[in-house]
Amino acid sequence: SRRDVRVPRRAPLLASRSSPPAPPGNGLGHAGGLAALAVASELMQYTNTALLILLLRRLTRSETMSQLAEAVIGWLRARGGAA
């Protein structure tokens, strides 16, 4: 014979919202945040480049950028690099 098995009712996995969601905005806030992130990323790249040049100028005791370029090219050539 067949038995009637009653399964207890479970609560829903996701609770329903008591109020409807807010209408979406025009996205200017998100676009502004993304633009700020892009600017910050670019600033980090410029800062890192400036710090690297400063470090190389101090290590090579170069006074001008052309002296630094000559020092870097000479270093690369001494190690077999094509510069």
C-alpha positions in Angstrom: 0.0 0.0 0.0 1.0 3.5 -0.6 1.9 5.8 2.4 1.2 9.5 2.4 4.3 11.2 3.4 4.0 14.8 4.3 7.1 16.9 3.7 7.4 19.9 6.0 7.3 23.1 4.1 10.6 24.9 4.0 11.2 28.6 4.2 12.1 30.2 0.8 15.9 30.4 0.2 15.7 34.1 -0.6 13.6 36.4 1.5 11.2 38.5 -0.5 11.6 42.2 -0.4 9.0 44.1 1.6 9.2 47.1 -0.8 9.8 47.2 -4.5 13.4 47.9 -5.6 14.4 51.5 -6.3 14.2 52.5 -10.0 17.6 52.5 -11.6 19.4 55.9 -11.9 21.1 57.2 -14.9 24.4 55.7 -13.9 26.4 58.9 -13.6 27.5 58.0 -10.1 28.9 54.7 -11.4 30.5 56.3 -14.4 32.1 58.9 -12.2 33.5 56.2 -9.9 34.9 54.3 -12.9 36.5 57.5 -14.3 38.1 58.2 -10.9 39.5 54.7 -10.8 41.0 55.1 -14.3 42.6 58.4 -13.3 44.0 56.9 -10.2 45.4 54.0 -12.2 47.1 56.4 -14.6 48.6 58.4 -11.8 50.0 55.3 -10.3 51.7 54.5 -13.6 53.2 58.0 -13.9 54.3 57.9 -10.2 56.0 54.5 -10.6 57.8 55.7 -13.8 59.0 58.9 -12.2 60.3 56.9 -9.2 62.1 54.4 -11.4 63.8 57.2 -13.4 64.8 58.9 -10.1 66.3 55.7 -8.8 68.2 55.0 -12.0 69.5 58.6 -12.1 70.8 58.2 -8.6 72.3 54.8 -9.2 74.1 55.9 -12.4 74.9 59.4 -11.1 73.4 60.8 -14.3 72.7 64.5 -14.5 70.6 64.5 -17.7 68.2 62.1 -19.3 70.6 61.6 -22.2 73.3 60.5 -19.8 70.8 58.1 -18.2 69.8 56.7 -21.6 73.5 56.2 -22.5 74.1 54.4 -19.2 71.1 52.1 -19.7 72.0 51.3 -23.3 75.6 50.6 -22.2 74.4 48.3 -19.5 72.1 46.4 -21.9 74.8 46.1 -24.5 77.3 44.7 -21.9 74.8 42.0 -21.2 74.1 41.1 -24.8 70.9 43.0 -25.1 70.0 44.8 -28.3 69.6 48.4 -27.5 
